Amino acid sequence: MEKLKERILREGKSLPGDILKVDSFLNHQIDVKTAEEIGNAFYHRFRDRPVTKILTIESGGIIFACETARAFGYLPVVYGKKGYAANMDEDTFAMGAHSYTRQSDYVVRISKEYLNREDHVLIIDDFLANGEAMTALIALAEQAGAVIEGCGAVVEKSYQPGRKRILELGYEVETLVRISSLENGRILFEETEE
């Protein structure tokens, strides 16, 4: 997605601690047109799969999961909640994960009511770096007995181990933009085929 690369170069910032700040259009303030284009791009990559639900994690992946679900014909979106909420069923699938951005551990939970062995899920998230969130979602889908049709992330830090971790689990990974480096305040992209 050349337009997304151009937008990241124009508005994104490489911050200390290996952080890509794209909150002006992707993960704080959302450019809805860009989100729609992202959903369409994921649909284009996975349209031949018998997807019945989109699976994501709160909160950054929700908008892109919803746009992907819309592109698939308004599929349900199930998202893993970080932690426990009083309004959540007690009967849940649960998996621990670590956030490098927040420097904290958390437990991802999904109600057993919304994920089961009849589901064919497509996992969508905003970022893929170390793969913690995505491997937690994979583990939850596996606990439910759901079929994982693939995994997608809007932005991948290709120099980190996330992709390798997902591939080693046996699942396909599609990312829209692959960043090869954030060193010295510069954002460099890995060349990929569209």
N, C-alpha and C positions, 0 to 999 in steps of 0.2 A: 504494500500500500504506500505508494510514493507520496500521496497527500499527507498521510499520517507522519511519515518521515520528515517532510517539510515542516509540518506543524511542530513536531518535537524540536527540530533545529531552531525554529523561529521563537517558540515560547518556552521550551524546556530548559532546565538548568541542571547542571551536574554539580552536586553538593558534596562536601566532605562526608566520608563514611559510606561512599559508594551508593549515594542516593540520587535517583533521577526524579526531579521535581517537575511534574506535568499537571499540577493541580489547577491550572487556569482553564483546562478543557477536558481532562480525563478523570481525575479522582478527588476533586473538591468542588469545583464548578464544572458542570458537565455540558459540553457542546452536544446537544441532542442530535443534530444532523450527523456529526462525526460518529456518535454512538450507533445511529441507524446504519451508517456505512460499515461499521465494524461488525454489526450483527449480520448484515448481508454478506460480508466477506466470509464469516464463519459458515453461514448457510452454504455458500458456494463451495467451500472446501469439504463439507460433510453431507451434502444433500442426498447422496446415494445411500446413506445409512438409515436404518429403521428407527430413528430416534423418537422416543415417546416423552422424554423429559429432559430439561436442561438442569444441570447441577452446578452450583457455585457456592461461594462462601461469603459471609458478610464482611465488609460492606462494599468494597471496591468492585467486585465482580458482578454485582446484582444488575446494574444498568445494562451491561454488555450481554449478560445472560438473558435479560428480558428482550433486548433487541434481536438476539439470535432466535429466541423462542417465537417472536413475532414473524421473523423471516421464514421459520419452519411452519407457519400456519397457526400461530398462537398456542404453542405447547405450554404445559405447566412448567414453572420454574421452582425448584426446590433449593433452598440455600441453607448451608450449615451455619448454625448459630455458634458464636464464640462464647462459650460459657453456658450457664444455666439461667433461664428466665422463669419467673413464677407462673407465666401463662403457657409454659411448654409442657407437653405430656412427659410423664416420668419414664415411659417406655421408649427409650431412644437408642440409636446407634451412637457411639462416642469414640473419639480418637484424639490423642494429644498432638499438639504441634507447637512450633516455636516461630515467633515473629522476629525477624532480624531488624525490621524497621522500628518496631516498638520495643525491641529487646525484652520480650516477655514470652512466657509459656502460656498456653491456653488449651482448653478442651473444646473440640468442635462437636456439636450435637445435631442430629437430625431425627425427627420423630419417625418411629417405625410405621406410622400411619401413611407417610408420604413417599416411602422408598421401599420397593420390594422386588422379588425375583421376576416379576412380569415386566419390569421397567428396562428400557434401553436408554441409557443416559449419555449425554454429551456434557463433558465437564468444561466449563468456561470460567476464566479468571482474568483479572486485569494484568497482573505481572507474573512472570515465571523467572525466578532467580535460583534460589536454593531448592525449590520444589516442596517446601514444607506444607503449604496450603493444599497444593494439588495432590501430594501423596496422602494427605489426610482425607481428602475427598474420595480418592481411589479406595482407600481402606474402608470408608463408610459404605461406598457402593458395593464393595466385595462382601462386607458384613451382611448387607441386605440381599445378596445374591443377584443383584442387578447386573445386566450386561453393559459394559463400558464400551461405547462405540468410538470414543476418541477423546482427546483433550486439546483444548485451545487456550492460548493466552494472547492478549493484545500486544504486550511488550515482553520480550525475553532478553535477559542479560545472558548472552550466549557464553560468556566467559565463566559463568557460575554453573554448578553441577545439576541444576534442576532438570534440564532436558535428559541428561544421561540417566538420572534416577527414574524418570518416567519410562524411558525406553527399556531400562533394565527390568522394570515391572511388566513389560510386554505390551505397552500401550502406545498408540500413535500420538504424536504431538504436532500440532500446527500452531505457529505463531505468526502474527501479522508483521511485526517489526522485530528484528534481532539486533541488539546493541552489542558490539564487540568490545567497547571500552568506554569508560567514563573518566579516564585518567587526565589529570591536569586541567580539569574543568571543561574538557572537550567531549562531545558526544559523537562517537564513531559507530557506524552501522556495518553489520556483516551483510555482504551481498547474498541475496537469496532469490530463488526463482519465484515468480508470482503464480 
